[in-house]
Amino acid sequence: MVIGIDLGTTNSAAAFLEQEQPTIIPNDRGNRITPSIVAVTGSGELLVGEAAKNQAMINPGGTATAVKRSMGSTSPLKLGNREMLPEVVSAEILRKLKSDAEAYLGEEIKEAVITVPAYFTEPQRRKTKEAGHLAGLRISRIINEPTAAALAYASSCGKSRNIMVYDLGGGTFDVTILSSSDGHFRVLSSCGDNKLGGIDFDQLLFQEVVRDFSRRAPSVDFEGDPTLRQQLMEQVERAKIELSSRESASISLPFIGGGTSPLHLAFEISRNRFNELIRPFIEKTVSLCRQAMDDAKVRPDTLILSGGSSRIPLVRSLLGELTGLRPENRINPEEVVALGAAVHAGMIQDGRKSLFHDVTPLPLGVEIEGGNVVTILEKNSPLPAVGKQHFTTICDGQRSVEIHVLQGNSKRVEANTSLGRFLLGGIRNGCKGEPLIEVSFRVDEDGILHALARDVDTGSLQHVTISREPNPPTVSGNFETGVRDKVLHLVDRVKQERRRAGSGIDSSFEKEISEILVAATEACAGNGGKDLNSCRIALETVLGEIEAILRDQELKYG
């Protein structure tokens, strides 16, 4: 059984295909969505989902929320006395979804399709996939959330459509324009913002309430007291949700201040005032929608809303003004992404070919002289995508060149996301401008970037799967344990993929793999954190190269 998973900022959900219909899998409490919250209690117990959310008020320092916004970062999250990398925390959420699915379906779940925001960078996609592996899942595909939402809609609608998917979740925003015909999808354009979502609206409302309460109770530190802050944030989130169906909502904190005359504070927020607070954010999403329409060069005839924050009336009003469309009301915004992931999971399970073609959300390029960027793959290139450019040396006798890979819209290095660097050696000895160096990029269907640099004259080449690993922090304590677990998992993965590649691995690469595996095993047996991190980076690089060999074999032999 292959399941579909929506790993969300605020909530997550899992679904499967039952008699050609995508169906949500309830969790162990019978709920259709699970809070994306992980906590470590004072006694060291790990809690996930509702259990973690219910104790957050009394244990704010041991509770991690909105982990999705940290994906791709090498900075650990602190949960009480423990430190965990974002992908390790996300793995606990996925492990719970996996466990709940196994209990509901009565069978072991080994494989899943996971969704990510369309505007997730390459490092964020890699870390999402890694979280799945850490949870004991084989990730058969990473697909974009708006694409999944369109799949869910089209599974019950066979008509040709130009679809706009407006996906406003707890922490991210995406808009995608797709064309649908006879069950086949082609993404035409995509825009988004990975730091815009419902939690930003919560923060604006929180500040509004704190200003009022601080005026009436100046001796109380509403922001500095972790327990009080968590209590207030929970009420703010509930009020925000209420304002989607009511004209006003109340937030109250009784018995504040202590002493003989405690205060009973209450604040009422109207929908109009809430709209004033969030309008700049919503207008930014509408501007991105307009840009996506311009890039796609089509006008959508169908509007799909995804993500809980898309229920906000102001969203629907401004989108109506832009598109002249009413959203499809048969779709539940909180569930549509998971349902679409299940549709694609069903295709994989049945051995059917993918029915959609995605695009690169951002341009990909390399650094050249003067801090400038040359684009190799343009934004909105259909996946899988391939692009190449030719370069040369900048000084006489230059025998190596560093390739700095970047992602973003700017022509300047500092304004883009650095995806990594790698070195090409063995360049022909010659005058500057003579050697010819070919740099090619390939982005696979999961949006993972594979880069290759080759000296055209000597045949010397270097090919890697780019991994963003800048100067890992010093590792100690429970954080070291998390890294060791990752290294052990990567050792198993490299061994499995090496067996699959077989004769496709030459003797020199086989020797390199064996040396890295030995070093990693020794590091896990007791060496320091620095060695563990070095082994992790080496294993990830080797794994990417083996996967590239496997893909080449598939293309060659079918």
N, C-alpha and C positions, 0 to 999 in steps of 0.2 A: 504494500500500500504506500503510495506517495501522497503526502498531504501538502496543502498550501498554507503558508504562514504570513500574516501581516504583523511584522515586528514594529510596533508603533512607539511613539514618544511617550504617550500617556497611557494607552491601552494596546493590547495585542490580541490577536484572534487566530484560530486555526480552523480549517475547513477541509472537506474531502468531497469527491465526486461520487454520488449515489444515484445509480440508474440515470446517468447523464445529467443529473441536477446537482449543482454545488450546494453543499449543506454545511452549516456552521457546527463545529464540535463544541459542546458545552464543557466547561471546566468541572472540577470536582465539587463545586458548589452549585452547579446547575446554571451558571451564568454564561452568556454567549461571548462576552469579552473579559479579558483578564488584565488588571492593572499592571503596567510595565514598571513595577516597583520591587526592589530587592532590599532586604534589611538583614542586619546581624544583631541579635539581641545581646544583652549583657552577659548571658551565659554562653554565648558563642553559637547559638542556633541560627541557621540560615532560613529566612522566610521569603516567600515569593508571592506576588499577586495580592489578593484580598488580605491575607494574613499580614503581609508587610505593610499594606496601606492602613490597616486598622490600628497598628501600634505606632504609626509615624508621629502622632502627636506627643507621645511620651518618650519617643526615642528618635528625635530628628537627626541627631548626629550619627546614628547607625543606619540611616535609611537613604537609599539612592533612588532618585527620581529623574526622569528626563535623560536617561543614560544615552539615548540615541543621539543627542546633540554632541556627545563627546566621542562618538565613534570615529576612529582614525587617529585619535590622540594617543600619545605614548605616556601621558600623565595618568597615574593611578587615581582612582576614586577612593576616598576614605570612608569606610563603614565601621564606626566604632574604633576598635583596636586593629582592624584589618585594612589592608590596602589591596584593591583589585583593579586590574585594567578594565576599561570600558567593555571590551569584547568578552572578558570573563564574566562580568556582571550580566551582559546580554545573554551569554550562554546559559545562565541560570534561568532566565525567563523562557528561553527556548526549551530548556530541559523540562520545565513544568508543562509547557504546551504539549511536548512530546509525551510526557507521562499521562496527562489528561486524555490525550487522543488514544493512547494504548488502552487505558481503562474503558473508554467509551466504545472503541471499535473491537476490543477483545483480541488484538494482535499486536506484535511488535512493529514499531514504526522505525524504519532505518533511513528513509529518504524524504526530502522535502524541497519544495520551491519556496523561496523567501523573497519578499518584496522589499524594495528600498526606494527612497525618493528619486525621482528622475534626475535631480540636480546633485545627487551624491557624487563626490569625487572618487577617483580610483582607489585611494587608500581606504575610504569609508566602505566601499564595496568589498574590498579584500578582508577587512576586519569583520564585516557582517558574515561573510562566508566562513571565516575562521571561528566565529562564535557558534555557528551551526555545527562545525566539526567538533568543537569542544563539548557540545551538548550531545554528541553521539549520533549526529545526523550526516548523511551524505547529501550535500546540497547540489541537486541536479540542475538547478538554474536559479540565477538571480534575475528578477524582472522588476521593471519600474512600476511604482504604485499606480500612476494614472493608466498605464497600459493594462494592468490587472483589472482596474475598475471598468475599463472599456470591454475587456473580455467577459466580465460578469454580465454586463448589459447585453452584449451581442449574443450571448449564449441562448437568450430567449427572444432575440430579434434578428431575423435573417435579412432584413432590408439593407440596402446600401446607404451609408450614412457618412457625413463629415462630423466627427464628434469632438467636442471640447470637454476635457475632463479637468475640472477645477478641484484640486486636492489641497485642502487647508486642514492640517491636523494639529496635534498638540504642539509640535515643535518645528515643523517644516511646511513649506508651501511649494507646490508644483502646478503648472498648467501644461497640458499636452493637447495638441491637435492631431487627430488620427483620421484616416479614411478607412471605412469598412465596406467590404464587398464580398458577398458569398462566403462569409465567415472568415475572410482573410483581412488582416489589419496591416496598415503601413503608417508608422509614426511620421508625421510631416514636420513637426516642430515641437520644441520643448523649452520652457523657461521656468525659473524658480528661484527660491531663496531658502537656504538650509537653516537660517536663523530667524524665521518668522512663523509664528503659530500661536495657538491658544494660550500657551504659558506666558507669552508676551502680553496678551490681553489681561491675564490674571495679574501680572505685575503692575500694569497701569491701574487697575481697579484697587489692588492692594495699597498702592501709594495714595490713592484718593481717600481710602478709608483711614489710613494711618495719619494723614494730615488732619482729618477731623477728630479722630480719637486723641491724638497727641495734644491738640488744642484744649480738649476737655480734661485730659489726664496727663499733664506735662511730666509728671514724675515717673511714668511708666514707659519703658523702652520696648515699644511694640516690634521694632525691627531687630534689636539686639538680643532679645530673649528668645532662644530657639524654640522653646515649647509654645510660647505665646504666638510667635510668628507662624508656626506650623498650624496652630488652631485657627488663626485668622485666614491663612491661605486656603485651608479647606473650605471655610465659609465663603470666601471670595469665589472659588471655583463653582460651588453650588449656585451662588447668585448669578454668575455669568450664564450658567446653563438655564436657569429659570427665566432669564431675560429674553431667551429665544421664543418663549411662549407667553410671557406676561409683560405688562408695561412697567413693572417695578419689582424690586426684590429687596429684602432686608438682610442685614448682617449685624449680629449682636454678640457682645461679650459680657456676660453677667459676672458680678463679684470680682471686679478688677480693682486693684490697689490695696486690698487688705485693710487692716486697721478696723476701727469701729464703724466706719461709714464707707463700705466698698461701693464703687460705682457700677452701674448697670448701663453699659454703653450700647447704643444702637445706631445704625446708619442705614438710610434708605437710598438706593440708587435707582434712578429712572432709566428706561431704555434709551431715551433721548440723550441723557448725559453719557451713558455708556457708549453710544454711537459717536459722540463728540470725541471721547477718549481714543477710540480705536480707529476712527476714520482714516488717519494718515496711513495706517498699516493696510487697511482694506483697499484704499485707493492705490497703494503700491502694487497689490496683487492684481488689481484691474489693469494697471499700466502694463504689467507683465503679460496679462492675457492679450492685450492689444498688440504687444510686440510679437507674441506667438502667432497671432492671426496674420500679422504682416509677413512673418517668416514663412508661414505655411502657404500663403497666397490663396487661401480659400476662406470662405465664410462658413462657420459651423451651422448645421441644422439641428443638432442634438446637443443638449447640455447635461452633463453628469456631474453631480456634486459628491465629493468624497471627503472623509474626515469630519470629526464631530464639530469643528468650528465652522464648517460650511453651512450649518443650520442657522447661523446668525442672520436675522432678517436683513440687516444692512448689506450683507454679502449678496443675497438674492436680488435685492433692489438694484444695486449698482451693476451686477452682471446682466440683469434684464435690460438696463439702459444701454449697455455696450452691445449685447448680442440680439436683443429683441426676442430672446427665448425664455421659456419657463423650464426649470429643471425637471428631469424625470423623477416623478414622485414615488414610483414603485421601488426605488432603490434606497436601502438603508445606508447612509454615509459611513456609519461605523463598521459595517460588515462587508461592503462591496469589494474592498481590496482583497480581503481573505478569500472571498468567494471566487474572485477572478484568478487568484493564485491556485485555487483548487481546480478550476477549469484547465489551467495549463498543466497542473500535476496529473490530471486525468489523461491528458494527451500523452505525456511521457510514459505513464503507466501502461497505456494501450499501444505504445510504440508508434504513435502518430507524429508526423512532422509538425514543427511549430507553425502556427498560422499567422504570426505577426513578425514584423520587422521593425526594430527599434532604431534609435539614432544616438549619436554622441551629443550629450547636452552642451558641452563646452569645447572650444578649440583646443588642440594639442600641438605643442611645438617644442623647439629647442632654443637654448640661448646661443647667441652669436656675439661678436665683438660689440663693445659699447653698451652692454646690458640690454640689448634688444632681443626680440623673440621672432623666430621664423616659424610660421604655422605649417605643420605637416598634415594634420587632419582638421578639416573645417568643422565648425559647429553644425549639428543636424546632419552629419554624414550617416547614411544608413548602415546598420550593423548586420553582419560583421563588416568592418571597414578596414581598408588598407590604404596607406599613403606613404610616399617617399620623397626625399629631397637629396640633392648632391651638394657636398661641401668640400673644402680643401684645407690645407694647413696655412698657418699665419706666420711661420718663420722657417728658415732654412734648416734642414736636418731634423725636423720635428718627427719623432718616432711614435708618439702617442697623442691621443686627443680625448678630452673629457666631454661626455655627452650629458648635458643638463636638461632633463625633461620637465616641461611645464604645462600647466592646464589653466586656461582662463582666457578672458576676452581682450586683455591689454597687450600692447606691443612692447611693454616694458616688463623686465623680469620681476622687479620688486612688487608689481601689482598682481602677479599671478600666483597660483599654488605650485610649489615645487614638489614634483612627484618622485624625484630621485636623480642620482647621478651614476654613471658607470664609465669605465675607462676602456678605450679601444687601443691596444698596443700592436706592434708589428707592422707599423705603417712604412711603406717604401721610403728609403732615404732619398731625399731630393730637395730641390729648391722650393721655397714657399709658393703655394699656388699650383704646384704640379700634381701631387697625389690627389686621387679622386676618392672621396669617402661618401658612401651611400648610407643614409640613415632612413630606416623604414619603421613605421608604426603599424601594428595590427591590434584592433580592439575587437575582442570576441563578443559573443552574444550576451555574455554576462556583464559587458562593459569593462572588462579587465584589459589593461594595456600591456602589450608585449612589444618590446623595442629591440631593434637589431641595428648594429653598425658594422659596416664592412668596407675594408680597403679593396677597391675594385681591382687594383693591380696585383696585390700579393694574395688576396683571398682571405686574409686575416679577418676574423669576425668575432663579435661578442653579442650574445642575445640574452636578454633578461626579462623577467616579469617585474615591472617596477614596483618597489615597495617603499613606502615613506617611513623611514626609520631614523630620524635625526637624534643623535646622541642620547641613547636611552638613560633614564635616571639610575642612580645607584640603587641596587636591589638588596633588600634585606627583609627579614621576618616573613610575614605572610605573603607579601608581594613576591618574594623570591619563590615561594611555593607555587604561586600562580604561574610564574614564568617557567618553572621546572615542569609543571603539568603541560604547558603549551609545547615545550621542547619534546617531551616524551610523545605527545600526540603527533608532532611533526615527524619524529623518527619513524613512527608506525606508518604514517602517510607516505613518506619517501620510499620505504621498503615496499609497500603495496604497489605504488606507481612504477617503481623500478622493475618489479616482476612483470607488470603489464607491458612495459616498453620493450622488454626482452632484448633482442638483437639490435634494436634501434639505438641502443646506447653503446658507443665505441669504448675501447679499452681504457683510454685516458680519462674519459668522463666517468667510467665505472670505478676507476681508482680514486678519483676525486670524491665521488659519492661515498665510497667505503671509508675514506679517511674522515670525512665530515660526520658520518654515523658513529664512528668509534669515538671521536672527540666529544660529540653530543652525549653519548652514553656515559662517558667518564665524567663529564660536567655534571650530569644529573646524579651521579653517585656521590658527589660531595664537594665539587669545586665551587668557587665563588660566583656571585651574581654576574660579574663582568663576563666570565666565560659562558655562562648560560645565555646571556643576550647575544654574544658573538655567534654562538651555535644556532640560536633561533634565526638570526638574520641569514646565516649561511644555508640553513635548511630551507627557509622560505625561497631563497634564490634558486637553489638546486631543484626544489619542487616545481617552481615555475618553468625551469628549463625542461624537466622531464615531461611536464604537461604539454609543452610546445611540441616535443617529439611525438607524443601520443596523437596530438591533433594533426600533425603532418602525416602520420601513418593512416589516420582515418581518411584524410583527403586523398591519399595515394591509393589505398586499397578499398575504400568505401565502407 
